[in-house]
């Protein structure tokens, strides 16, 4: 997604009406060009509508990822000096993004995205990934000592997710083996660990976490990451 559309999204994210003429003036382009960019955003799942005489607005305010803020704090959380978290607008899958770059990654490298077009869960199930609604995060970590070193990794990640939710004051958190996190008996997160390596060598893992935060009311929650 190009710079102009990113900026257009950030303007619309407040949930207020913005006229096509004002937006066109801001970006130094025509109202018709603004309309085309709005259509492109709608095509990737952003719920934008227009009202004659008022302009464009999103159906509900959006909480967008702040790349500068994430980058500023990321190193202190990972303890890995070479670690970096890529903040992406719309991609196929955060896991796929890291797997395609795995030979160049350092332990602790991660990525988050506003939306996924091909998010997936265990056994190839689809993971619904609407725009700016949930957390779509993948993390790369290299473990030495072979596959035995990562036994129970998905459960450990699930516990970590549960601990964060608990720190946020959320109650009635539960885990379901091997990869699901529940709140009050409703699934809220899924974990997908993908592994590359040999039996006795370094094990390269991509750990995907999908966390439902603000799903649309009409979307099925029965997804398995």
N, C-alpha and C positions, 0 to 999 in steps of 0.2 A: 504494500500500500504506500503510495507516494506521500511526500511531505505535505502537499496541499490538503489531501484528504485527512491526514493525521491532524493537521491544524483545524480543519473544518469540524472534525469530531470533537476536538477539545472545546471549541466554541459552543457547539450544540449540547455538550454534556451537561450543561446547567439545567436542562429541561425547559428552558424558556423559548419563546418564539424569536426567530431571527429572520428578517426579511431577505428575500433573494437579492434585492438591490443593495442592501447594506453589506451583505456577504460579498457580492460582486465588487463593490467599491473597496472593501477591505483587501481582497485578493487581486484587485486590478484585472478582473475578468468579467465577462458578460453574465447576466442572469441566466441565460441559456446554458452557459458552461457550468454555472453552479448547479443547475438542475441535473446535468449529466453526472457530476460528482456525487450528488445526493443519490441518484439512481445506482451508482456503483457501490455506495455504502449500503444501500438497501439490499443489493444483490449478495453481500457477504453476511447478511443477517441483522444489520442494525435497523431497529424499528423506528423509522422516521416517517412522519406524515406532514402534510402541508394543509394550510387553511388560507383561502383567498383573502387577501388584505392583511394577513398577519405574518405569513411566511412559514418557515420550517421549524419543527421541534421534534425531539425524541420523545417516545411514548412515556419514558420515565427517566429521571436524571441518571447519568452514567458515572460510575467511579472508575476512572481510567488508571492504568498502571503508570507510575511516575518513574521513568528510566533513570533519571539523575538521582532520585532519592534511593532507589533500589541499589544502584551501583555504589552509592556513598556508604551504605550500611552493610553491603554484602560481605566484604572481607572480614569484618569483625565477627560475624556470625559463623563463618566457615573455618576461620583460623588458617586458611590456605592463601598465602600471599599471591599465588598465580591464578587464583580462582576468579572467574568472571561470570556474571549472570546476564545473558542476552535477553533483552526485552523486545518482544516481537508483536506486531499487530495481528495478522491472520496467517497461519501456516497450516500444513496438513496435520502434523502431529509433533508435539514437543519431543517425544521419544525418538521419532524418526529424524528430527532435526539434529539431535546429538549423535545418533547412531551413524548418520551420514558423515559426521566429522570426527569420529571417535579416535582416529589415528593422530589427530592434532590436539586432542583435549588434555587438560591437566585435571587431576583429582580435585573435585569441588566445582568444576565448570557446570553451569546450569542454564536453563532458559525458562522463561515464562511467556505466555501469549495471551492476547485478549480473546482469541477464538481459535478453534481448530476445525478444519474441514473434514478431517479423517481421523478424529480421535478414536482410539480403540481400547478395548479391555481384554481380559483374559479370554482365550479361545476365539479371538478375533471378533468379539462382540463390539458393537458400536458404542462409543461414549459420546453422548450429546454434549456439544460444546458451544452454546450460544454466546454471542458477543458480549464482552464486559459483564458477564453474569457470575462467573465462577473462577476458581483458581486452577490453572493448567500449568503445571510445573514438572520439569524433568531435571534430574541431577546425575552427573557422571561421577563414578567413584571406582578407583582401581584397588583391588585387594590382592595381596601377595599370599601364596601358599595353597592355591588350588581351590576347587569348588567347596571343599569342606569348611572353608573360612566364611562362607556366606549362608550357611544353613540357618534358616529362620529369619533371613534378612527382611522379608516382607512383613513379618510379624513385628520386628524391631521398628521398622518404619511406621507401621500402624500405631505402635505405642507412642512414638515420637509425635505423630499427628494428634493422638488423643491427649498427650500432655500439653500441647500448645492450645488445644481447644479448652482444656481444663484451666489453663492459665488465663484464658479470656473470660472465664466465669461460666462456661457452658457446662451443664450438668447432664446426668444420665447418658454418659458416653460408654459405648461398648465396642468390642472388637469381634469380628467373625473370621476365623481362619479360612483362607490364608491371607486375604487382602482387603477386607472391608472394614470400614469404620461406621458406627451407627450412633445416632442421637435419638433417645426415646424410641427405640425400636425401628427407626427409619434410617435407611442408608444415606450417609452424607458424604462419604469419600471412598475412593478405591485406589489401589496401589498396583502398579504393573512393573515388575522387575524383569528386565531383559539382559541376558548374559552372553558375553563372548569371551573365549579363552580356551585353554586346555586344562586337563584334569589336574596337573601338578604345577602349572605355571600361573602367571598373573591372571586374575579374573577381572574383566572389564564389565562393569555393570552400569546400566542406565535405569534409573529409578523414576518412574512416572507417578505423579500424585494428582488425582483429579478431586477437587473439593467443591461440592455444591454450596454456593453462597446465596445466590438470588435467582434461582431458576424461575422461568415463566410458569404460571399456574397450570397451564395446559400441557406441560412436558412431563412425560413418564419418568419417575425417579428410579425405576427398576433397572438401572444400568450397572454393569459390572466392569470396573476398570481392570 
